[in-house]
Amino acid sequence: MSGERDIIVGSIVDLSGVVRAKAVPAARAEAFESVGMGASPSWNVFCVDDQTAFTPTFSVTGDLRMRVDRSRLREIAEGVRWAPGTFHTQDGAVAAVCTRSALERQVERMRDRGLEALVGHEVEFVLDEAVPRERWSAYGLGSLLESRGFVADLLEAADRAGLEVAQVHAEYGPDQYEVSLAPRPPVEAADDLVLARILISQTARLHGLTASFSPVPAAGGSSNGAHQHLSFSRAGVPLISGGAEVHGLTDDGAAAIAGVLARLPEVLAVLSGSVLSTLRLRPGMWAGAYGCWGLENREAAVRLCAVTQGTPEATVEVKCIDPSANPYLATAVLLAAAIDGIETRAVLPPEVTVDPQLLAEAEREAAGVRLLAGQTGARLEAFARSPFAAATLGAEIVEALVAVRSREDDTYGAVDPATVTTRLRYAWTC
């Protein structure tokens, strides 16, 4: 039972990957859902540093309404409940720039074709002023236990909020952790990722810490990924296992992976669009810098996790995603690419069974293995020219994303890594 002083918080994720929010008294929850609260169209061109990148479509004039999905209300603190929001026009229509609705459209496309998907998100972050670096051990028990109070409180907060955490562990880098979320339908999964970042940020503050979800929190240090595990099925029958293709893939499963691989260069600005993404998306970083796939290959952009005794459900892990990505858009372009792959009967390229770096350049060229890494401008140009991106996301989202990321590149692209990583270290902290 909510009290008179309870607060309802609604949020959206903007085109720079930052969570932006409004709040109302609990008594106004119904209005927040049915009518919405006003928000300037400029919200869609806020940059990672809170500057604006105005375009012909997005300026200081006009108005949008943020509506919350009350079916997704979750307790995030005593007296505070959160729900994801969607953008609508003043006449009640879904706004073309609404990123959550862009994902819903792809889910509907899958449903029309008898397809279903589940998505499991990984949340990587660094805790400042946590375990002293000289005592850190990658994936170490001691590293995890040193922060057991934070971990216990985070899991308790997740339980209260109805967020299912699959696992937690100390990551490779000093003071770095990973929280893996249980697989959910795509929209709910993206909502859960936002909720997880809120709870992690808040729990860290209660412990006198600050969580950084930056793709590269410190120059020369470990990077944070935002990998997505996807599985596909038709009428309850998995497409990533039980088939006659390599590693148990079905024909449709192989085509879905082929579709994702084919579209990665066009949508990398969605998956890894920040200037800091350029520092992360490099060989040797386990960031999926090469556009290839392989069974349990952590340097490939697409890692297949096939069914084994230790892996009861097969998934496709897309590794070239980082926390600067809008999770709704990231999933939307991956689903759309998978659908296109299935419909065009895309042919899966040969598997890469080794670290792609170990292949000679001629071998990579012969196998069609491309290095996805590159400067921000090149990723944006490929995205802006992509008919696939325009058809999947719509002209307004493409316009806003290119404007936001271009301004970020203009401002920080030539800045030395130490300065820019410090400046943007907490840009994605909730």
C-alpha positions, 0 to 999 in steps of 0.5 A: 500500500503506497503512502500519501508521500510516496513518489513515482519515478518514470524514466526514459533512456536518451540517445546518449544512453543516459537515463533521464527521469521525472517524478510525481506524488503517488496520488498522480500515478494514474495521470502519469500513465494516462496523460503523462508529464511534459518533456521538451523534445530537446530531451532527445538531443541531450548529450552525454555531458548535458549539452544539447545538439539541436536539429531541425526536428529537435529544438526548444519548441514543442512538447512531448509527454512521458507516460509510465508503464504502471504494470512495471512499477518496482520499489527502488527505495522506501517510499519510491517506486519506478517505472519505465516511460514512453514518449508520446505526442500531445495528441496521445500518439506514440512519438516517433523518437520513443526508443522503448516503442522502437523495440516494441515494434521489433518484438511485434515483427517477430510475433507476426512471424511466429518468432519469440526472443529472450534477452539476458543482459550483463551489467558491468561496473566499477566501484570507486573507493571499494577494494584497494587495488593491491588486494584485488584478484580478478574473479577472486573470492576475496575480492567479492567477499571484501564487498559482501555488504554491498553485494548483499544489500544489492541482492536484497534491493533487487529482490524487493524490486522483483529483479531476478539476478542470475549471478554476481562476480568480481570481474577482471579489472580492479574494483570491477563487478558483473551482475548477470540478469535472468533472461526475459522478453526483450522489452522487459529485459531492457527495463530490467537493465535500467532498473539494475543500474538504478539499484546498483547506483543507489546501493553504492551510494548507501555504502559511500561508493560510486558506481561507474558504467562508463565503457572505459572508466579510466585510461589504460584500465579495464573496460565495461561491457554490456553484452546481450545474450539472445535466444530465439524460438518458434512455437516454443522450439529453440532455433539455436539448438536441436538442429542439424547445422554446426553446433546444433544450430537450426537453419533459422538459427544459423540465418539469424546469426548471419543476419546479425553479423551482416548488420553489425557495421551499420549499427555499431553507432547504436551498440558502441557509439560513444567516443569512449567506445573507440577506446574499448572496441579494440582487439585484446579487450574481449570487446568483440572487435572483430565481426565474426562468430565462434563457439565460446570465442570471447574475442568474436563479436558474436559468441555462440554458447551452445547446449552442453551439460553446463549450458542447458540453454543455448544463446548468442552473446553479442559482445560489441555492446557497451554501457553507453548504448541505449538498451532498447535500441541495441536490442531493437537493431539486433532483433531486426537483423536476426529477422532479416537474416531468417527471411533472406536465408542469410548464409552463416560465414565460417566459424572462427575458432581462434583469437582473430588476432592470431590469423594473418591478415590474408586469412582474415580477409579470405574468411571475411573477418572485418575489424569493427573498431574505428573512429566514431565518425566512421561508425556514425557515417555508416549508420546515417547511410544505412537503409536498414537503420532507417527502416528499423528505427525511423528517421527521427531516431537516426537524426537525433542519435547522429546529432548527439554522437557527432557533437560528443565526437566533436567535443571529445574525439581529439581529447587525450584519453586520461582527460576524457575518461575522467570527464565522462566517468559517471555520465551513465551513473543513475 
